[in-house]
Amino acid sequence: MSDIKLCIACHKPCDVPKSDIYLPVQAGSALHDPIPGFTPDNSGDNISDQNPMFSELTVVYWAWKNLPCDYFGLVHYRRYFTMKSKSYQKNHEELESVLTKEELEPMLKQYQVLVPKKRHYYIETIYSHYAHTFDGKQLDLTKEILQKKYPEYVESFDRVMNQRSGYMFNMFIMNKKLADQYCEWLFDILFTLVKEYSADGLSGFEMRYPGRISERLFNVWLDYQVRSDVLDPNEIHEVSYMYFGQIDWKRKITSFLAAKLFHKKYTKSF
């Protein structure tokens, strides 16, 4: 049996799956009282105190540096991978529907990277949606950093920015060696971005831009792995995901259209 760890990024007490593949990790432990039974993300080499900027990425960084395992992945306390149908989810308790070890292991033998189903923007590209809802200068500066540090990725960056769909939420499952390579690349870029981008005057919501940029960069990294023949496209597999709780779809759609038509920025999560 392989050692599989799916870290659940949590910032408050919550019910979690009772399975040895799931590890609830308190994001930003350095800044808050400990959650009983949850693993803190402020042990060993960590960036826990930067959680207000890096969000769930403080959990990813901690796992990269400190968690020994064969396969590593990230899910959220309200968002999990699932193999269950919508009808099954509707008639069962939420935690009964999350991806199980028995469902996961066969996929890990067949695929190198598991990702959530793509989010489609339809009337927006990845770049235009970000520029309309947040600050496009953050993506522009990210590209400049790539040009200096990883110029071979610039073509993939441009390709991804012009797409109308992508893998979001920073959710993934892959072997730890591949995940380590991704993290080394990702955090090198993000730490440089934080140094070079002025965050003066940003609200708490806006300060979380490194986590949002990383969602886009994950797609860039994957595109380059495929283009450079490190990964075969057939080795990347989309898995459905489920969300615990209610999404205010009326406000979400209204805000999306307001950003597109009137360039009104997002000010809070939905």
KOLGUVO-55948 format. One record per residue: residue in one letter; chain; x negated, y negated, z negated of N, C-alpha, C in turn. Coordinates in pm, whole numbers, plus 50000, padded with zeros to 5 digits. Layout:
N
[rec "A","A",[X,Y,Z],[X,Y,Z],[X,Y,Z]]
...
***
This chain:
270
[rec "M","A",[49917,50119,50000],[50000,50000,50000],[49913,49875,50000]]
[rec "S","A",[49944,49779,50083],[49872,49653,50085],[49921,49564,49971]]
[rec "D","A",[49833,49476,49925],[49868,49381,49822],[49927,49257,49890]]
[rec "I","A",[50056,49236,49873],[50128,49126,49939],[50174,49027,49833]]
[rec "K","A",[50146,48899,49856],[50191,48797,49764],[50260,48685,49841]]
[rec "L","A",[50388,48669,49816],[50464,48557,49872],[50486,48458,49759]]
[rec "C","A",[50413,48348,49764],[50425,48247,49660],[50555,48170,49677]]
[rec "I","A",[50629,48157,49568],[50752,48077,49568],[50717,47941,49509]]
[rec "A","A",[50718,47838,49590],[50688,47703,49541],[50807,47652,49461]]
[rec "C","A",[50785,47627,49331],[50893,47585,49242],[50851,47459,49166]]
[rec "H","A",[50945,47371,49143],[50913,47254,49060],[51005,47245,48939]]
[rec "K","A",[51092,47345,48922],[51178,47350,48806],[51217,47496,48781]]
[rec "P","A",[51266,47528,48661],[51307,47666,48633],[51417,47710,48730]]
[rec "C","A",[51410,47834,48773],[51511,47887,48865],[51503,48038,48865]]
[rec "D","A",[51608,48102,48912],[51606,48247,48929],[51522,48281,49051]]
[rec "V","A",[51445,48389,49040],[51357,48432,49150],[51375,48581,49173]]
[rec "P","A",[51340,48630,49292],[51353,48773,49320],[51268,48857,49224]]
[rec "K","A",[51323,48969,49183],[51251,49062,49094],[51178,49164,49181]]
[rec "S","A",[51065,49124,49233],[50984,49209,49320],[50839,49171,49305]]
[rec "D","A",[50751,49270,49310],[50609,49242,49288],[50545,49168,49406]]
[rec "I","A",[50617,49152,49518],[50559,49075,49628],[50583,48925,49610]]
[rec "Y","A",[50676,48888,49522],[50707,48747,49500],[50638,48695,49374]]
[rec "L","A",[50571,48581,49389],[50501,48518,49278],[50551,48375,49262]]
[rec "P","A",[50634,48348,49162],[50680,48210,49141],[50566,48124,49088]]
[rec "V","A",[50536,48016,49159],[50426,47927,49122],[50481,47787,49099]]
[rec "Q","A",[50447,47730,48985],[50492,47595,48954],[50407,47494,49029]]
[rec "A","A",[50467,47420,49120],[50397,47319,49197],[50380,47193,49113]]
[rec "G","A",[50258,47141,49108],[50232,47021,49030],[50227,47047,48881]]
[rec "S","A",[50178,47164,48841],[50173,47200,48699],[50092,47100,48617]]
[rec "A","A",[49992,47039,48677],[49907,46945,48605],[49985,46822,48557]]
[rec "L","A",[50101,46798,48614],[50176,46676,48584],[50303,46701,48503]]
[rec "H","A",[50332,46829,48472],[50459,46862,48408],[50441,46967,48300]]
[rec "D","A",[50541,46979,48215],[50541,47085,48115],[50547,47219,48187]]
[rec "P","A",[50483,47323,48132],[50483,47453,48200],[50622,47516,48205]]
[rec "I","A",[50648,47589,48310],[50772,47665,48323],[50743,47807,48276]]
[rec "P","A",[50807,47854,48170],[50779,47989,48118],[50797,48096,48225]]
[rec "G","A",[50696,48184,48236],[50702,48295,48330],[50654,48263,48469]]
[rec "F","A",[50627,48136,48498],[50580,48096,48630],[50429,48074,48625]]
[rec "T","A",[50362,48106,48735],[50218,48084,48745],[50190,47936,48773]]
[rec "P","A",[50105,47871,48696],[50073,47731,48722],[49978,47717,48840]]
[rec "D","A",[49985,47605,48909],[49896,47584,49024],[49777,47495,48987]]
[rec "N","A",[49748,47483,48856],[49638,47397,48814],[49523,47473,48750]]
[rec "S","A",[49511,47603,48781],[49397,47680,48734],[49293,47691,48844]]
[rec "G","A",[49168,47715,48805],[49062,47729,48904],[49048,47606,48992]]
[rec "D","A",[49010,47628,49117],[48998,47520,49214],[49140,47482,49258]]
[rec "N","A",[49181,47358,49234],[49320,47321,49263],[49333,47172,49292]]
[rec "I","A",[49448,47135,49350],[49483,46995,49374],[49620,46967,49313]]
[rec "S","A",[49650,47033,49203],[49780,47025,49140],[49822,46882,49110]]
[rec "D","A",[49728,46798,49066],[49763,46661,49031],[49797,46574,49151]]
[rec "Q","A",[49777,46627,49272],[49812,46554,49393],[49947,46598,49450]]
[rec "N","A",[50024,46669,49369],[50153,46720,49413],[50249,46612,49463]]
[rec "P","A",[50251,46491,49405],[50342,46388,49459],[50317,46357,49607]]
[rec "M","A",[50195,46386,49657],[50165,46364,49797],[50174,46494,49878]]
[rec "F","A",[50122,46602,49819],[50107,46726,49895],[50221,46825,49878]]
[rec "S","A",[50315,46797,49788],[50433,46881,49769],[50394,47029,49754]]
[rec "E","A",[50459,47117,49830],[50433,47261,49816],[50293,47302,49858]]
[rec "L","A",[50220,47212,49922],[50085,47245,49964],[49989,47260,49846]]
[rec "T","A",[50025,47208,49728],[49939,47233,49612],[49942,47382,49576]]
[rec "V","A",[50055,47447,49605],[50066,47592,49584],[49984,47666,49689]]
[rec "V","A",[49993,47622,49813],[49914,47685,49920],[49766,47673,49891]]
[rec "Y","A",[49722,47554,49849],[49580,47534,49819],[49535,47623,49704]]
[rec "W","A",[49615,47629,49599],[49581,47714,49484],[49567,47861,49526]]
[rec "A","A",[49662,47908,49605],[49658,48048,49650],[49536,48073,49738]]
[rec "W","A",[49507,47980,49826],[49390,47991,49914],[49262,48009,49830]]
[rec "K","A",[49248,47931,49727],[49125,47929,49649],[49119,48034,49538]]
[rec "N","A",[49235,48081,49491],[49234,48160,49367],[49308,48293,49370]]
[rec "L","A",[49387,48318,49474],[49474,48436,49471],[49418,48549,49557]]
[rec "P","A",[49370,48657,49495],[49322,48771,49573],[49439,48857,49621]]
[rec "C","A",[49448,48880,49749],[49554,48964,49805],[49518,48997,49949]]
[rec "D","A",[49592,49090,50007],[49569,49128,50147],[49654,49042,50242]]
[rec "Y","A",[49774,49010,50198],[49865,48927,50277],[49920,48816,50189]]
[rec "F","A",[49930,48699,50247],[49975,48582,50172],[50083,48509,50250]]
[rec "G","A",[50180,48457,50178],[50285,48378,50241],[50341,48275,50146]]
[rec "L","A",[50419,48183,50201],[50483,48079,50121],[50631,48074,50152]]
[rec "V","A",[50710,48071,50046],[50853,48044,50056],[50885,47938,49951]]
[rec "H","A",[51011,47898,49942],[51050,47794,49847],[51158,47847,49753]]
[rec "Y","A",[51173,47781,49641],[51271,47828,49542],[51414,47824,49597]]
[rec "R","A",[51436,47745,49702],[51570,47741,49764],[51569,47786,49910]]
[rec "R","A",[51456,47833,49960],[51450,47872,50100],[51361,47997,50114]]
[rec "Y","A",[51420,48105,50163],[51351,48233,50173],[51367,48293,50312]]
[rec "F","A",[51274,48379,50349],[51294,48463,50466],[51402,48566,50433]]
[rec "T","A",[51475,48608,50537],[51577,48710,50518],[51595,48794,50644]]
[rec "M","A",[51630,48919,50625],[51665,49007,50736],[51815,49035,50737]]
[rec "K","A",[51885,48977,50642],[52027,49005,50627],[52110,48915,50718]]
[rec "S","A",[52223,48967,50762],[52313,48890,50848],[52385,48783,50767]]
[rec "K","A",[52441,48686,50837],[52517,48580,50770],[52636,48639,50693]]
[rec "S","A",[52700,48741,50751],[52815,48801,50684],[52773,48872,50556]]
[rec "Y","A",[52655,48935,50558],[52603,48999,50437],[52576,48893,50331]]
[rec "Q","A",[52508,48785,50370],[52474,48679,50276],[52600,48619,50212]]
[rec "K","A",[52704,48607,50292],[52827,48547,50243],[52892,48629,50134]]
[rec "N","A",[52873,48760,50137],[52943,48849,50045],[52855,48906,49934]]
[rec "H","A",[52734,48854,49922],[52642,48903,49819],[52577,48788,49746]]
[rec "E","A",[52523,48817,49632],[52447,48717,49558],[52327,48672,49642]]
[rec "E","A",[52289,48545,49627],[52184,48490,49712],[52054,48571,49705]]
[rec "L","A",[52009,48604,49585],[51881,48673,49572],[51883,48815,49628]]
[rec "E","A",[52002,48870,49648],[52013,49004,49708],[51981,49000,49856]]
[rec "S","A",[51980,48879,49915],[51964,48867,50060],[51821,48835,50103]]
[rec "V","A",[51732,48808,50008],[51596,48769,50048],[51520,48888,50104]]
[rec "L","A",[51417,48858,50181],[51334,48961,50243],[51274,49052,50136]]
[rec "T","A",[51283,49182,50157],[51231,49279,50061],[51096,49335,50107]]
[rec "K","A",[51028,49398,50016],[50900,49460,50048],[50918,49569,50153]]
[rec "E","A",[51027,49644,50140],[51054,49752,50234],[51080,49700,50375]]
[rec "E","A",[51139,49584,50385],[51164,49522,50516],[51037,49458,50571]]
[rec "L","A",[50954,49405,50482],[50837,49331,50524],[50723,49420,50572]]
[rec "E","A",[50697,49527,50503],[50577,49608,50533],[50571,49658,50677]]
[rec "P","A",[50680,49708,50736],[50673,49750,50876],[50638,49635,50971]]
[rec "M","A",[50685,49514,50940],[50656,49399,51026],[50508,49362,51019]]
[rec "L","A",[50449,49376,50901],[50308,49341,50886],[50218,49438,50963]]
[rec "K","A",[50268,49557,50988],[50191,49653,51069],[50199,49621,51217]]
[rec "Q","A",[50303,49547,51255],[50327,49519,51397],[50285,49378,51438]]
[rec "Y","A",[50292,49282,51344],[50267,49141,51377],[50156,49082,51289]]
[rec "Q","A",[50091,48979,51342],[49985,48911,51269],[50037,48793,51186]]
[rec "V","A",[50138,48725,51239],[50192,48606,51172],[50344,48610,51177]]
[rec "L","A",[50407,48591,51061],[50552,48580,51054],[50587,48435,51024]]
[rec "V","A",[50682,48382,51098],[50720,48241,51087],[50871,48231,51079]]
[rec "P","A",[50924,48119,51026],[51070,48101,51025],[51122,48069,51165]]
[rec "K","A",[51246,48099,51189],[51309,48062,51316],[51285,47914,51344]]
[rec "K","A",[51261,47883,51470],[51231,47745,51506],[51346,47650,51475]]
[rec "R","A",[51307,47530,51434],[51405,47423,51421],[51407,47346,51552]]
[rec "H","A",[51526,47324,51608],[51540,47257,51737],[51592,47115,51717]]
[rec "Y","A",[51527,47020,51787],[51567,46880,51778],[51648,46835,51900]]
[rec "Y","A",[51638,46907,52009],[51718,46885,52129],[51697,46748,52193]]
[rec "I","A",[51740,46641,52129],[51731,46508,52191],[51603,46435,52150]]
[rec "E","A",[51517,46501,52073],[51392,46441,52029],[51277,46537,52053]]
[rec "T","A",[51158,46483,52073],[51038,46565,52068],[50988,46569,51924]]
[rec "I","A",[50893,46657,51896],[50834,46661,51763],[50779,46523,51726]]
[rec "Y","A",[50712,46460,51822],[50651,46330,51793],[50758,46222,51775]]
[rec "S","A",[50851,46212,51869],[50949,46103,51862],[51036,46114,51737]]
[rec "H","A",[51070,46237,51699],[51151,46254,51579],[51076,46205,51456]]
[rec "Y","A",[50948,46237,51448],[50869,46192,51333],[50853,46041,51335]]
[rec "A","A",[50824,45986,51451],[50804,45842,51463],[50930,45763,51430]]
[rec "H","A",[51046,45819,51463],[51172,45751,51435],[51212,45763,51288]]
[rec "T","A",[51176,45873,51223],[51223,45897,51087],[51120,45862,50981]]
[rec "F","A",[50991,45864,51015],[50884,45831,50920],[50792,45726,50982]]
[rec "D","A",[50662,45749,50982],[50567,45653,51038],[50481,45724,51142]]
[rec "G","A",[50505,45693,51269],[50430,45757,51377],[50280,45734,51368]]
[rec "K","A",[50238,45627,51298],[50095,45601,51284],[50024,45715,51211]]
[rec "Q","A",[50098,45786,51127],[50039,45899,51056],[50000,46010,51154]]
[rec "L","A",[50084,46035,51252],[50052,46134,51355],[49941,46084,51447]]
[rec "D","A",[49943,45955,51479],[49839,45898,51564],[49702,45911,51498]]
[rec "L","A",[49697,45883,51369],[49571,45894,51297],[49528,46039,51286]]
[rec "T","A",[49624,46129,51270],[49593,46272,51266],[49527,46316,51396]]
[rec "K","A",[49578,46267,51507],[49517,46300,51637],[49375,46246,51645]]
[rec "E","A",[49352,46125,51596],[49217,46068,51596],[49121,46153,51514]]
[rec "I","A",[49170,46204,51402],[49087,46290,51317],[49054,46420,51391]]
[rec "L","A",[49152,46475,51460],[49127,46596,51540],[49023,46569,51648]]
[rec "Q","A",[49033,46455,51713],[48938,46421,51819],[48795,46416,51767]]
[rec "K","A",[48779,46375,51642],[48646,46367,51581],[48598,46501,51525]]
[rec "K","A",[48687,46572,51458],[48649,46691,51385],[48673,46821,51462]]
[rec "Y","A",[48785,46827,51532],[48825,46949,51603],[48878,46914,51742]]
[rec "P","A",[48793,46862,51829],[48841,46816,51960],[48906,46926,52044]]
[rec "E","A",[48869,47051,52017],[48926,47161,52093],[49076,47178,52065]]
[rec "Y","A",[49125,47117,51957],[49266,47128,51920],[49353,47016,51979]]
[rec "V","A",[49292,46917,52040],[49368,46800,52085],[49471,46839,52192]]
[rec "E","A",[49434,46925,52282],[49530,46967,52385],[49650,47036,52322]]
[rec "S","A",[49627,47120,52223],[49738,47185,52153],[49822,47083,52078]]
[rec "F","A",[49758,46983,52020],[49830,46878,51949],[49926,46807,52045]]
[rec "D","A",[49876,46770,52162],[49961,46700,52259],[50076,46789,52306]]
[rec "R","A",[50048,46916,52326],[50153,47009,52370],[50263,47018,52265]]
[rec "V","A",[50223,47035,52140],[50321,47049,52032],[50401,46921,52014]]
[rec "M","A",[50335,46805,52020],[50404,46679,52000],[50512,46655,52106]]
[rec "N","A",[50496,46714,52223],[50593,46697,52332],[50700,46805,52334]]
[rec "Q","A",[50693,46899,52243],[50795,47003,52234],[50917,46951,52158]]
[rec "R","A",[51028,47019,52176],[51152,46979,52109],[51194,47079,52001]]
[rec "S","A",[51102,47164,51961],[51129,47259,51853],[50997,47299,51788]]
[rec "G","A",[51006,47351,51667],[50884,47393,51599],[50915,47470,51472]]
[rec "Y","A",[50812,47536,51417],[50824,47608,51291],[50802,47510,51177]]
[rec "M","A",[50901,47495,51091],[50895,47396,50985],[50891,47460,50846]]
[rec "F","A",[50891,47375,50746],[50901,47410,50604],[50769,47464,50545]]
[rec "N","A",[50662,47470,50623],[50536,47527,50575],[50551,47672,50531]]
[rec "M","A",[50649,47740,50587],[50670,47881,50554],[50595,47969,50654]]
[rec "F","A",[50531,48072,50602],[50460,48168,50687],[50423,48289,50604]]
[rec "I","A",[50389,48398,50672],[50329,48516,50610],[50223,48566,50707]]
[rec "M","A",[50102,48588,50657],[49995,48640,50742],[49889,48706,50654]]
[rec "N","A",[49796,48776,50717],[49690,48835,50636],[49605,48725,50575]]
[rec "K","A",[49549,48755,50458],[49482,48651,50379],[49361,48594,50453]]
[rec "K","A",[49291,48675,50530],[49174,48625,50602],[49216,48518,50703]]
[rec "L","A",[49323,48543,50775],[49373,48445,50873],[49426,48322,50801]]
[rec "A","A",[49496,48344,50690],[49549,48231,50612],[49437,48143,50558]]
[rec "D","A",[49328,48205,50516],[49214,48128,50466],[49156,48040,50576]]
[rec "Q","A",[49147,48092,50697],[49095,48014,50809],[49186,47896,50838]]
[rec "Y","A",[49317,47920,50834],[49413,47813,50856],[49400,47705,50749]]
[rec "C","A",[49391,47747,50623],[49384,47650,50513],[49257,47567,50519]]
[rec "E","A",[49147,47628,50554],[49021,47553,50563],[49033,47442,50667]]
[rec "W","A",[49093,47474,50779],[49115,47376,50887],[49215,47270,50843]]
[rec "L","A",[49327,47313,50787],[49436,47223,50752],[49394,47120,50647]]
[rec "F","A",[49337,47167,50537],[49306,47075,50428],[49191,46982,50462]]
[rec "D","A",[49101,47024,50547],[48996,46934,50593],[49057,46814,50665]]
[rec "I","A",[49158,46840,50746],[49226,46733,50820],[49307,46645,50725]]
[rec "L","A",[49383,46708,50637],[49471,46631,50548],[49393,46546,50449]]
[rec "F","A",[49285,46597,50395],[49205,46518,50301],[49144,46397,50371]]
[rec "T","A",[49106,46415,50497],[49054,46302,50575],[49164,46201,50602]]
[rec "L","A",[49283,46251,50635],[49398,46164,50662],[49430,46078,50540]]
[rec "V","A",[49431,46139,50423],[49464,46066,50300],[49362,45956,50273]]
[rec "K","A",[49236,45982,50304],[49132,45881,50285],[49146,45763,50381]]
[rec "E","A",[49191,45792,50503],[49191,45690,50607],[49324,45617,50624]]
[rec "Y","A",[49432,45673,50572],[49563,45610,50588],[49598,45532,50461]]
[rec "S","A",[49634,45408,50475],[49670,45325,50360],[49811,45357,50315]]
[rec "A","A",[49823,45398,50189],[49954,45433,50133],[50012,45318,50051]]
[rec "D","A",[49956,45200,50063],[50005,45085,49986],[50152,45058,50018]]
[rec "G","A",[50232,45045,49914],[50372,45008,49932],[50465,45123,49965]]
[rec "L","A",[50414,45245,49974],[50501,45358,50007],[50584,45399,49886]]
[rec "S","A",[50706,45440,49911],[50791,45493,49804],[50747,45634,49770]]
[rec "G","A",[50801,45690,49662],[50768,45827,49626],[50804,45925,49736]]
[rec "F","A",[50917,45901,49803],[50959,45986,49914],[50862,45976,50030]]
[rec "E","A",[50819,45855,50063],[50728,45834,50175],[50588,45887,50146]]
[rec "M","A",[50550,45890,50019],[50416,45937,49980],[50393,46083,50012]]
[rec "R","A",[50498,46156,50039],[50485,46300,50065],[50447,46331,50210]]
[rec "Y","A",[50393,46232,50278],[50362,46250,50421],[50262,46362,50451]]
[rec "P","A",[50161,46392,50365],[50071,46503,50399],[50144,46636,50417]]
[rec "G","A",[50246,46660,50334],[50324,46782,50349],[50401,46785,50479]]
[rec "R","A",[50452,46669,50522],[50527,46664,50648],[50434,46680,50768]]
[rec "I","A",[50319,46616,50761],[50221,46629,50870],[50178,46774,50883]]
[rec "S","A",[50162,46843,50771],[50115,46982,50776],[50215,47073,50848]]
[rec "E","A",[50345,47043,50838],[50444,47122,50910],[50417,47116,51060]]
[rec "R","A",[50383,46998,51109],[50353,46982,51252],[50219,47046,51286]]
[rec "L","A",[50122,47031,51197],[49989,47086,51223],[49989,47239,51226]]
[rec "F","A",[50078,47301,51151],[50087,47447,51156],[50117,47493,51298]]
[rec "N","A",[50205,47422,51366],[50238,47455,51505],[50119,47431,51598]]
[rec "V","A",[50041,47327,51569],[49922,47298,51649],[49820,47411,51631]]
[rec "W","A",[49801,47452,51508],[49705,47559,51479],[49745,47689,51550]]
[rec "L","A",[49874,47722,51542],[49922,47844,51607],[49904,47837,51758]]
[rec "D","A",[49938,47723,51816],[49924,47706,51961],[49779,47728,52004]]
[rec "Y","A",[49687,47673,51928],[49546,47689,51964],[49501,47834,51948]]
[rec "Q","A",[49548,47904,51846],[49510,48045,51827],[49553,48128,51948]]
[rec "V","A",[49670,48095,52001],[49720,48168,52118],[49641,48129,52242]]
[rec "R","A",[49617,48001,52261],[49546,47953,52380],[49400,48000,52382]]
[rec "S","A",[49343,48022,52264],[49203,48067,52258],[49192,48219,52242]]
[rec "D","A",[49306,48288,52257],[49311,48435,52255],[49276,48496,52120]]
[rec "V","A",[49284,48417,52013],[49269,48474,51880],[49395,48553,51845]]
[rec "L","A",[49510,48501,51887],[49637,48567,51866],[49707,48589,51998]]
[rec "D","A",[49770,48703,52010],[49858,48728,52123],[49995,48671,52087]]
[rec "P","A",[50065,48606,52181],[50198,48552,52149],[50291,48656,52088]]
[rec "N","A",[50276,48781,52130],[50361,48888,52077],[50327,48926,51934]]
[rec "E","A",[50216,48872,51882],[50178,48900,51743],[50238,48797,51646]]
[rec "I","A",[50309,48699,51701],[50377,48599,51619],[50526,48630,51623]]
[rec "H","A",[50586,48650,51508],[50725,48696,51503],[50811,48603,51419]]
[rec "E","A",[50923,48561,51477],[51016,48474,51406],[51109,48557,51318]]
[rec "V","A",[51128,48509,51195],[51216,48575,51099],[51320,48472,51053]]
[rec "S","A",[51442,48516,51036],[51547,48426,50989],[51516,48378,50847]]
[rec "Y","A",[51572,48265,50811],[51556,48216,50674],[51691,48172,50621]]
[rec "M","A",[51701,48164,50492],[51825,48124,50427],[51796,48013,50328]]
[rec "Y","A",[51896,47929,50304],[51881,47815,50215],[51981,47827,50101]]
[rec "F","A",[51932,47818,49978],[52020,47822,49861],[52071,47681,49833]]
[rec "G","A",[52199,47664,49831],[52255,47533,49804],[52328,47478,49924]]
[rec "Q","A",[52377,47357,49910],[52456,47293,50015],[52377,47179,50081]]
[rec "I","A",[52381,47174,50213],[52321,47065,50288],[52431,46967,50328]]
[rec "D","A",[52407,46841,50304],[52504,46738,50343],[52488,46714,50493]]
[rec "W","A",[52556,46798,50573],[52537,46793,50718],[52587,46662,50777]]
[rec "K","A",[52693,46606,50722],[52744,46479,50774],[52638,46370,50761]]
[rec "R","A",[52579,46360,50642],[52476,46258,50621],[52350,46290,50700]]
[rec "K","A",[52317,46418,50711],[52197,46459,50783],[52209,46423,50931]]
[rec "I","A",[52322,46455,50992],[52343,46426,51135],[52351,46275,51159]]
[rec "T","A",[52421,46206,51069],[52433,46060,51082],[52296,45994,51072]]
[rec "S","A",[52214,46040,50978],[52080,45984,50960],[51991,46016,51080]]
[rec "F","A",[52007,46138,51135],[51929,46178,51252],[51959,46086,51370]]
[rec "L","A",[52088,46060,51394],[52127,45975,51506],[52088,45828,51481]]
[rec "A","A",[52098,45785,51355],[52058,45647,51323],[51909,45628,51345]]
[rec "A","A",[51831,45732,51315],[51686,45724,51339],[51656,45720,51488]]
[rec "K","A",[51729,45802,51564],[51707,45809,51708],[51750,45680,51778]]
[rec "L","A",[51869,45628,51743],[51925,45516,51816],[51881,45380,51762]]
[rec "F","A",[51862,45373,51630],[51833,45243,51568],[51701,45239,51492]]
[rec "H","A",[51623,45349,51502],[51492,45359,51437],[51502,45335,51286]]
[rec "K","A",[51610,45382,51227],[51628,45370,51083],[51558,45486,51014]]
[rec "K","A",[51459,45458,50933],[51376,45561,50871],[51453,45639,50764]]
[rec "Y","A",[51410,45765,50744],[51464,45843,50633],[51412,45785,50501]]
[rec "T","A",[51496,45785,50398],[51456,45734,50267],[51466,45838,50157]]
[rec "K","A",[51527,45953,50187],[51536,46061,50089],[51569,46191,50161]]
[rec "S","A",[51553,46302,50089],[51582,46432,50146],[51733,46455,50152]]
[rec "F","A",[51773,46555,50231],[51917,46582,50247],[51960,46700,50162]]
***
